[in-house]
Amino acid sequence: KLIVAVEQDEIPRLKALYERGLQNNVPGLKLIGAKEIQEKEPFCRGLMALDSPYTGIVDYKQVAQSYARDFQEAGGTILTDFEVTNVEMAKESSPESEDGLKYPVIVRNKK
């Protein structure tokens, strides 16, 4: 997979993405120039690209559903049609809490 910078002002962002990839141990990651871009993808043009040969495209809906199942199996509740207005860390357990500060996050909405 190539992530291509087609304008000069995109190059710093591309380099920052490259650095984050290195920090996260993404295998085979490298920056390539215009000539190498065209060698890899003959119909693609750009100034610089991030070549990530082991990157794939995922079905995000399927990933989110998998996270949802894991969350529910761990005892979490998923709410839809719930506009979040604030997320904060609890300072102490609420009286109705059965698990103490095991999950000390408070999610608030407008209601």
Secondary structure as GFF3:
##gff-version 3
##sequence-region A 1 111
A	DSSP	beta_strand	2	5	.	.	.	ID=ss1
A	DSSP	three_ten_helix	8	10	.	.	.	ID=ss2
A	DSSP	alpha_helix	11	23	.	.	.	ID=ss3
A	DSSP	beta_strand	30	33	.	.	.	ID=ss4
A	DSSP	alpha_helix	34	40	.	.	.	ID=ss5
A	DSSP	beta_strand	48	51	.	.	.	ID=ss6
A	DSSP	alpha_helix	60	73	.	.	.	ID=ss7
A	DSSP	beta_strand	84	89	.	.	.	ID=ss8
A	DSSP	beta_strand	105	109	.	.	.	ID=ss9
###
